Amino acid sequence: MAQPTVLSFGKGLVYFGDGADPEVFAKICGFNSISLQIEKDTNDVTIPDCDDPDAPAWRATDVLSLAWTAEFEGIMAKEAEATLWAAVNRADATNIRIRLVGFGTGGATPDLQFSGAAHIGATISGERGNKYQISVTATGDGALTRTMVAALP
């Protein structure tokens, strides 16, 4: 059996946009954990058998909507604080990018990127004997796109 192609954690990058025109994206450093969750809101209906109404019926599921959230956790890095603070305090959604370096189709588009607008929340915590930690939650505001993109310069 052939080995699968996998990525190390360091190949996952997170960028937040500044909301300006043209928008500039800044890499957020310090995260030790990155997660992206895509959800479906569904509605179920039972469809009876027309020939045998007493037979067990099959349930059909329709998708009503899609939603996404992302969570990032790690060390509170001074280099990322101003960008995070701006995103948390912005009334409008912040454009974010989650890039997986080397997970694209190769050639001109070697990276895989997820992009979307999200409302950002954060929790900063610390305890004696450790470094300050940050937990960031991005609640999607609209569609999440998945694209193959060119390598970073």
C-alpha positions, 0 to 999 in steps of 0.5 A: 500500500502506498503512503498517503501525502500528508502535511506537517502542522507548520504548513497550515497558515492563517491570514486576516484581512485588514478590511481596507481597499485594496485589502492587505492580509497579515499572517497570524503567528503563534497558533498551535492548533487550527480547526475548520468545521463545516456544518449542514443544517438539515431537515428530515422527512419520512417517505413511506412505501406506497405498496406496503405502508406497514413496511419500515419507511426510509428517512430522506434528508434535505440540506437547508443551509451550510455554515462554517466556523474556524478555531485557532489556539496557541501562544499570544504573540505580540506580533499578531496582537494588533491584527487580532485586536482590529478583527475582534473590534470590527463591526463588519466580518473579517476576511480570513484565509487558511492556507495549506502549503503544498496541498494543492494540485501542483504546478502553478497552484501548489497550495490549497486555500479556504477563504471567507468572511467571519466575525472574530471573537477571542479569549486571552488567558494566562496562568502562573508558570506559563505563557499567555494563551489565545483562543480565537473563534471565527464564525462564518458570515456567508460562503466559504470558498476552497481554491487552489492557489499559487505559492507564496513569494 
